[in-house]
């Protein structure tokens, strides 16, 4: 997946996580690279769903 800059409509925060980049988008939503206070990276897709990487 290529890493792209956030676009103006992308959220800057997702709950306790701050978004760093837009990784991609498709029929199931947008995938963002996001980080929490502990520095953990997450890929978040759709509406608030995510998996820890």
N, C-alpha and C positions, 0 to 999 in steps of 0.2 A: 504494500500500500504506500502510495506517495503521501507525503506530509504537505499540507497546504496551509496558507494563512487563514485565519478566521475571516469571515465576511461580516458585514455590519449587522445582519440579522441573527448571527450565532450568539448563544448565551455566553457571557463572560464567566459565569459561575453556574455550577450544577450542584445544588445543595452545598456540601462542605468542600467541594472540589472546584478548582479554577481551570478553565479550559486553555490549553496551550496551542492547539492546532485542530484543523478539520482534516480528518483522515480520508473521508469519502462519504458518498451519499448514494442512495438507491431506493428501491421500492419499500424497504422496511424502515427507512429513516436516515439520519445523519450519524456518522461515527466521529466522535471527538477524542482527542488525546487530552486527558485531564489529570491533575495532580492534587493530592491532599496534603495535609500538614506533615505527614510522615514521609512525603516524597514519593509515595506509591503511584505508579502509572496505571491508569484505567482507560479502557476503550468503552465509550458509552454510546449506545445506539438507541434510536427511537426516543421515547418519552421517559427519560429517567432510568432506563434499564441499563445495567452494565455488568461486566465481569472483570475481576481482578486479573491482571496479567503478571 
